[in-house]
Structure formats: C-alpha cells, structure tokens
Amino acid sequence: MSTVFATWLQGAMSANNNMEPHQLAAALQVSEGTVHNWLHQGAIPGMKNLVELGRLFGVATERVIQVAGYDIIPSRSPEEREQRRADVLAQLPRYSEIAEKVAKLPLAKQDAYLSVIERMLPGDEE
C-alpha cells in the first residue's frame, strides 16, 4: 500500500482550496471510487492521470511519478535515450504515436516516461 502517494495527494488537494474527492474525480474524469482507491486503498493512478495530477496541482510530472513510487532512470546520452525509445517501440508497436510524443518532451520528462513504460513491459521482473 502506498501511503506516500496518498499522503501527497491529500496534501495537494488540501492546498488546492480543500478540493474534495468528487471534485478531483470530475477534474480528471474518473469515478469517485477511483479517487477513493488512490486516497485509501493504496492504488496508484496510471501514467495519464499522474501527468494530469501534475498539471492540475502545478507539480512537475517527474515529481508526481516519483511520489507514485516509480524510479526515474536517467539516460546517459541522447543515443541511450533513443535506444530505450526504440526498445519500447519494438515491444509495443501499436504505441508508436505515444513514443513519438515522448520524443518531443523535454529530456527529463522523456526519462520519466521511459522509466515507467519500461517497468510495464512484459518480462521486466525487477
């Protein structure tokens, strides 16, 4: 159970005019049950909602991803970043549009996205 993320989310909601769970659910277009699970059941939002939480609360995407418990593995070079992106594409060809969007992000955000995507790939049992 991730109490770190739940605590962060509660704090972010409080700092945002004491936002209520139903208001957060409406802002993210998710169910109130989903927000409840984030706050009380240790559930972690998917990447899309982590990004949206960052935007909503004015927090860097990288920070939200880290608070959610994901390690962000920095690429050592542009070549390594490109290789990581190519590896993701090779395993998930239908997500090529996403990979192209990731390539246009600032470098730190590319590493954040690549780190999360790599952890979700089949065969990554670390």
Wavefront OBJ file of the C-alpha trace (Angstrom):
o trace
v 0.000 0.000 0.000
v 1.410 3.370 -0.994
v 0.740 5.733 1.858
v 3.323 8.161 0.473
v 1.291 8.827 -2.659
v -1.999 9.010 -0.737
v -0.483 11.480 1.746
v 0.911 13.592 -1.089
v -2.438 13.574 -2.902
v -4.346 14.568 0.241
v -1.891 17.412 0.803
v -2.172 18.579 -2.804
v -5.957 18.539 -2.578
v -5.895 20.482 0.708
v -3.536 23.051 -0.767
v -5.883 23.422 -3.723
v -8.758 25.106 -1.845
v -9.510 21.931 0.134
v -10.523 20.091 -3.016
v -12.977 17.288 -2.328
v -12.563 13.810 -3.808
v -15.625 14.276 -6.029
v -14.114 17.487 -7.411
v -10.842 15.727 -8.203
v -12.764 12.889 -9.840
v -14.640 15.370 -12.033
v -11.455 17.264 -12.941
v -9.728 14.042 -14.045
v -12.846 12.449 -15.495
v -12.553 9.368 -13.297
v -15.007 7.858 -10.834
v -15.138 8.897 -7.199
v -14.338 5.267 -6.390
v -11.088 5.592 -8.301
v -10.086 8.647 -6.267
v -11.136 6.819 -3.092
v -8.828 3.939 -4.042
v -5.937 6.367 -4.532
v -6.584 8.009 -1.175
v -7.466 4.988 0.964
v -6.593 1.705 -0.746
v -3.022 2.288 -1.864
v -3.880 2.352 -5.558
v -1.624 4.334 -7.871
v -3.012 6.223 -10.884
v -1.943 5.298 -14.367
v 0.532 7.435 -16.255
v -2.132 9.598 -17.904
v -3.650 10.502 -14.539
v -0.246 11.067 -12.935
v 0.512 13.588 -15.672
v -2.905 15.208 -15.226
v -2.433 15.397 -11.452
v 0.826 17.238 -12.033
v -0.860 19.704 -14.347
v -3.832 20.172 -12.045
v -1.703 20.841 -8.981
v 1.160 22.645 -10.737
v 3.711 19.979 -9.875
v 6.393 18.673 -12.233
v 5.444 15.398 -13.882
v 8.733 13.889 -12.748
v 7.917 14.658 -9.107
v 4.442 13.128 -9.292
v 5.871 9.988 -10.901
v 8.481 9.692 -8.149
v 5.908 10.217 -5.395
v 3.873 7.441 -7.003
v 6.826 5.158 -6.363
v 8.413 4.909 -9.781
v 12.151 5.317 -10.193
v 13.167 7.626 -12.977
v 16.191 6.224 -14.702
v 18.125 8.974 -16.460
v 19.572 8.239 -19.846
v 23.318 8.679 -20.063
v 23.243 10.087 -23.562
v 20.874 11.048 -26.363
v 21.861 7.788 -28.042
v 20.862 5.767 -24.979
v 17.540 7.611 -24.759
v 16.880 6.876 -28.418
v 17.771 3.212 -27.870
v 15.378 2.998 -24.915
v 12.632 4.542 -27.016
v 13.380 2.102 -29.848
v 13.250 -0.829 -27.406
v 9.853 0.309 -26.156
v 8.608 0.642 -29.725
v 9.881 -2.811 -30.617
v 7.786 -4.320 -27.838
v 4.772 -2.093 -28.263
v 4.485 -1.230 -31.944
v 0.918 -0.016 -31.638
v 2.135 2.731 -29.297
v 4.400 4.370 -31.829
v 2.347 7.564 -31.658
v 2.972 7.753 -27.910
v 6.681 7.139 -28.420
v 6.824 9.947 -30.949
v 5.141 12.304 -28.468
v 7.594 11.256 -25.755
v 10.475 12.116 -28.094
v 9.224 15.716 -28.263
v 9.159 16.211 -24.487
v 11.963 17.862 -22.513
v 14.729 15.350 -21.760
v 13.881 14.843 -18.075
v 10.272 14.103 -18.947
v 11.382 11.649 -21.611
v 13.339 9.753 -18.979
v 10.351 9.774 -16.620
v 8.010 8.357 -19.232
v 10.525 5.821 -20.484
v 11.202 4.621 -16.940
v 7.530 3.992 -16.269
v 6.879 2.380 -19.645
v 9.897 0.105 -19.292
v 8.591 -1.157 -15.947
v 5.261 -2.073 -17.543
v 6.777 -4.055 -20.412
v 6.398 -7.834 -20.381
v 9.400 -9.631 -18.946
v 10.546 -6.773 -16.716
v 10.512 -8.522 -13.332
v 12.900 -6.223 -11.414
l 1 2 3 4 5 6 7 8 9 10 11 12 13 14 15 16 17 18 19 20 21 22 23 24 25 26 27 28 29 30 31 32 33 34 35 36 37 38 39 40 41 42 43 44 45 46 47 48 49 50 51 52 53 54 55 56 57 58 59 60 61 62 63 64 65 66 67 68 69 70 71 72 73 74 75 76 77 78 79 80 81 82 83 84 85 86 87 88 89 90 91 92 93 94 95 96 97 98 99 100 101 102 103 104 105 106 107 108 109 110 111 112 113 114 115 116 117 118 119 120 121 122 123 124 125 126
